């Protein structure tokens, strides 16, 4: 029975190879995006940590800063 499921009337090799290729591609894409996100967050935190208190207050008032903080705090990755 297992052999019949794996072979799939001669199409098993094509189906299983397509499925595995898709699964591996999604995994690589997910890991790449996650790595880039973490790298950008570290870069943002480094630049923001070096600012003076006046510049920090000015940055907090800006719309872009608020959007970045909202998006990074709700990220599920």
C-alpha positions as CSV (number, residue, x, y, z in Angstrom):
1,X,0.0,0.0,0.0
2,X,2.8,2.4,0.9
3,X,4.5,1.5,-2.4
4,X,1.4,2.4,-4.3
5,X,1.1,5.8,-2.6
6,X,4.7,6.6,-3.3
7,X,4.6,5.5,-6.9
8,X,1.3,7.2,-7.7
9,X,0.8,5.3,-11.0
10,X,4.2,6.3,-12.3
11,X,3.9,10.0,-11.4
12,X,5.3,9.7,-7.9
13,X,8.8,10.9,-8.8
14,X,7.5,14.1,-10.4
15,X,5.0,14.8,-7.6
16,X,7.4,14.2,-4.7
17,X,10.2,16.1,-6.4
18,X,8.0,19.1,-7.1
19,X,6.6,19.0,-3.5
20,X,10.1,18.8,-2.0
21,X,11.4,21.5,-4.2
22,X,8.6,23.8,-3.2
23,X,9.0,23.0,0.5
24,X,12.8,23.7,0.4
25,X,12.3,26.9,-1.6
26,X,9.8,28.2,1.0
27,X,12.1,27.3,3.8
28,X,15.0,29.1,2.2
29,X,12.9,32.1,1.4
30,X,11.6,32.3,5.0
31,X,15.1,32.0,6.5
32,X,16.5,34.6,4.2
33,X,13.8,37.1,5.0
34,X,14.0,36.5,8.7
35,X,17.8,37.0,8.6
36,X,17.5,40.3,6.7
37,X,14.8,41.5,9.1
38,X,17.0,40.8,12.1
39,X,20.0,42.5,10.5
40,X,17.9,45.6,9.7
41,X,16.6,45.7,13.2
42,X,20.1,45.6,14.6
43,X,21.2,48.3,12.2
44,X,18.3,50.5,13.2
45,X,18.9,50.0,16.9
46,X,22.6,50.8,16.5
47,X,21.9,54.1,14.7
48,X,19.1,55.0,17.1
49,X,21.2,54.3,20.2
50,X,23.9,56.8,19.2
51,X,21.6,59.8,19.0
52,X,21.5,62.5,21.6
53,X,18.4,63.0,23.8
54,X,17.2,66.0,21.6
55,X,17.4,64.0,18.4
56,X,15.6,61.0,20.1
57,X,12.7,63.2,21.0
58,X,12.6,64.7,17.5
59,X,12.7,61.2,16.0
60,X,9.9,60.0,18.2
61,X,7.7,62.8,16.9
62,X,8.2,61.7,13.3
63,X,5.6,59.6,11.5
64,X,8.2,57.2,10.0
65,X,9.6,56.3,13.4
66,X,6.2,55.4,14.8
67,X,5.5,53.2,11.7
68,X,8.8,51.4,12.2
69,X,8.2,50.7,15.9
70,X,4.6,49.6,15.3
71,X,5.6,47.2,12.5
72,X,8.6,45.7,14.4
73,X,6.7,45.3,17.6
74,X,3.9,43.3,16.0
75,X,6.1,41.2,13.8
76,X,5.4,37.4,14.1
77,X,8.7,36.3,12.5
